[in-house]
Amino acid sequence: MKERKDVEFLRDRVLELEEKVEQLRLSRRVLMNLIEKIEKDKTGFLTRLERENRKLQQNNYRYAQRLLRKNRQIVELELKLQDDTSQNFHN
Protein backbone atom coordinates (compact mmCIF):
# COMPACT_ATOMS: atom_id res chain seq x y z
CA MET A 1 0.00 0.00 0.00
CA LYS A 2 2.76 2.40 0.95
CA GLU A 3 4.63 1.52 -2.23
CA ARG A 4 1.59 2.40 -4.30
CA LYS A 5 1.35 5.81 -2.61
CA ASP A 6 5.05 6.36 -3.14
CA VAL A 7 4.72 5.49 -6.83
CA GLU A 8 1.71 7.81 -7.19
CA PHE A 9 3.55 10.56 -5.38
CA LEU A 10 6.56 10.11 -7.65
CA ARG A 11 4.35 10.09 -10.79
CA ASP A 12 2.69 13.29 -9.65
CA ARG A 13 6.05 14.80 -8.88
CA VAL A 14 7.38 13.82 -12.32
CA LEU A 15 4.34 15.40 -13.99
CA GLU A 16 4.78 18.54 -11.92
CA LEU A 17 8.47 18.76 -12.83
CA GLU A 18 7.70 18.15 -16.52
CA GLU A 19 5.23 21.04 -16.43
CA LYS A 20 7.84 23.25 -14.82
CA VAL A 21 10.38 22.28 -17.47
CA GLU A 22 7.86 23.21 -20.18
CA GLN A 23 7.18 26.54 -18.48
CA LEU A 24 10.91 27.18 -18.31
CA ARG A 25 11.26 26.40 -22.02
CA LEU A 26 8.46 28.82 -22.81
CA SER A 27 9.99 31.48 -20.57
CA ARG A 28 13.35 30.98 -22.25
CA ARG A 29 11.77 31.41 -25.71
CA VAL A 30 10.06 34.60 -24.57
CA LEU A 31 13.30 35.95 -23.11
CA MET A 32 15.26 35.06 -26.25
CA ASN A 33 12.66 36.84 -28.39
CA LEU A 34 12.89 39.89 -26.14
CA ILE A 35 16.69 39.87 -26.32
CA GLU A 36 16.53 39.57 -30.10
CA LYS A 37 14.10 42.51 -30.31
CA ILE A 38 16.26 44.63 -27.99
CA GLU A 39 19.35 43.87 -30.09
CA LYS A 40 17.48 44.73 -33.28
CA ASP A 41 16.24 48.01 -31.78
CA LYS A 42 19.73 48.83 -30.52
CA THR A 43 21.23 48.19 -33.95
CA GLY A 44 18.61 50.42 -35.57
CA PHE A 45 19.23 53.16 -33.02
CA LEU A 46 23.01 53.00 -33.51
CA THR A 47 22.53 53.14 -37.29
CA ARG A 48 20.39 56.26 -36.94
CA LEU A 49 22.96 57.85 -34.59
CA GLU A 50 25.80 57.10 -37.01
CA ARG A 51 23.81 58.55 -39.91
CA GLU A 52 23.02 61.68 -37.89
CA ASN A 53 26.66 61.99 -36.83
CA ARG A 54 27.84 61.83 -40.47
CA LYS A 55 25.25 64.45 -41.42
CA LEU A 56 26.41 66.75 -38.61
CA GLN A 57 30.05 66.30 -39.61
CA GLN A 58 29.22 67.17 -43.23
CA ASN A 59 27.29 70.24 -42.11
CA ASN A 60 30.18 71.31 -39.87
CA TYR A 61 32.64 70.86 -42.73
CA ARG A 62 30.48 72.98 -45.08
CA TYR A 63 30.09 75.64 -42.42
CA ALA A 64 33.85 75.74 -41.80
CA GLN A 65 34.45 76.06 -45.57
CA ARG A 66 32.00 78.99 -45.76
CA LEU A 67 33.73 80.67 -42.82
CA LEU A 68 37.11 80.28 -44.50
CA ARG A 69 35.79 81.79 -47.77
CA LYS A 70 34.23 84.72 -45.91
CA ASN A 71 37.42 85.23 -43.94
CA ARG A 72 39.43 85.32 -47.19
CA GLN A 73 36.99 87.87 -48.62
CA ILE A 74 37.37 90.03 -45.53
CA VAL A 75 41.17 89.86 -45.73
CA GLU A 76 41.09 90.68 -49.47
CA LEU A 77 38.76 93.62 -48.87
CA GLU A 78 40.95 94.89 -46.02
CA LEU A 79 44.03 94.67 -48.26
CA LYS A 80 42.22 96.47 -51.06
CA LEU A 81 41.07 99.16 -48.63
CA GLN A 82 44.64 99.61 -47.40
CA ASP A 83 45.91 99.89 -51.00
CA ASP A 84 43.20 102.41 -51.87
CA THR A 85 43.90 104.41 -48.73
CA SER A 86 47.66 104.45 -49.36
CA GLN A 87 47.16 105.45 -53.04
CA ASN A 88 44.85 108.31 -52.06
CA PHE A 89 47.36 109.40 -49.45
CA HIS A 90 50.15 109.60 -52.04
CA ASN A 91 48.05 111.54 -54.56
C-alpha positions as CSV (number, residue, x, y, z in Angstrom):
1,M,0.0,0.0,0.0
2,K,2.8,2.4,1.0
3,E,4.6,1.5,-2.2
4,R,1.6,2.4,-4.3
5,K,1.4,5.8,-2.6
6,D,5.0,6.4,-3.1
7,V,4.7,5.5,-6.8
8,E,1.7,7.8,-7.2
9,F,3.5,10.6,-5.4
10,L,6.6,10.1,-7.6
11,R,4.4,10.1,-10.8
12,D,2.7,13.3,-9.7
13,R,6.0,14.8,-8.9
14,V,7.4,13.8,-12.3
15,L,4.3,15.4,-14.0
16,E,4.8,18.5,-11.9
17,L,8.5,18.8,-12.8
18,E,7.7,18.1,-16.5
19,E,5.2,21.0,-16.4
20,K,7.8,23.3,-14.8
21,V,10.4,22.3,-17.5
22,E,7.9,23.2,-20.2
23,Q,7.2,26.5,-18.5
24,L,10.9,27.2,-18.3
25,R,11.3,26.4,-22.0
26,L,8.5,28.8,-22.8
27,S,10.0,31.5,-20.6
28,R,13.3,31.0,-22.3
29,R,11.8,31.4,-25.7
30,V,10.1,34.6,-24.6
31,L,13.3,36.0,-23.1
32,M,15.3,35.1,-26.2
33,N,12.7,36.8,-28.4
34,L,12.9,39.9,-26.1
35,I,16.7,39.9,-26.3
36,E,16.5,39.6,-30.1
37,K,14.1,42.5,-30.3
38,I,16.3,44.6,-28.0
39,E,19.4,43.9,-30.1
40,K,17.5,44.7,-33.3
41,D,16.2,48.0,-31.8
42,K,19.7,48.8,-30.5
43,T,21.2,48.2,-34.0
44,G,18.6,50.4,-35.6
45,F,19.2,53.2,-33.0
46,L,23.0,53.0,-33.5
47,T,22.5,53.1,-37.3
48,R,20.4,56.3,-36.9
49,L,23.0,57.9,-34.6
50,E,25.8,57.1,-37.0
51,R,23.8,58.6,-39.9
52,E,23.0,61.7,-37.9
53,N,26.7,62.0,-36.8
54,R,27.8,61.8,-40.5
55,K,25.3,64.4,-41.4
56,L,26.4,66.8,-38.6
57,Q,30.1,66.3,-39.6
58,Q,29.2,67.2,-43.2
59,N,27.3,70.2,-42.1
60,N,30.2,71.3,-39.9
61,Y,32.6,70.9,-42.7
62,R,30.5,73.0,-45.1
63,Y,30.1,75.6,-42.4
64,A,33.9,75.7,-41.8
65,Q,34.4,76.1,-45.6
66,R,32.0,79.0,-45.8
67,L,33.7,80.7,-42.8
68,L,37.1,80.3,-44.5
69,R,35.8,81.8,-47.8
70,K,34.2,84.7,-45.9
71,N,37.4,85.2,-43.9
72,R,39.4,85.3,-47.2
73,Q,37.0,87.9,-48.6
74,I,37.4,90.0,-45.5
75,V,41.2,89.9,-45.7
76,E,41.1,90.7,-49.5
77,L,38.8,93.6,-48.9
78,E,41.0,94.9,-46.0
79,L,44.0,94.7,-48.3
80,K,42.2,96.5,-51.1
81,L,41.1,99.2,-48.6
82,Q,44.6,99.6,-47.4
83,D,45.9,99.9,-51.0
84,D,43.2,102.4,-51.9
85,T,43.9,104.4,-48.7
86,S,47.7,104.4,-49.4
87,Q,47.2,105.4,-53.0
88,N,44.8,108.3,-52.1
89,F,47.4,109.4,-49.4
90,H,50.2,109.6,-52.0
91,N,48.0,111.5,-54.6
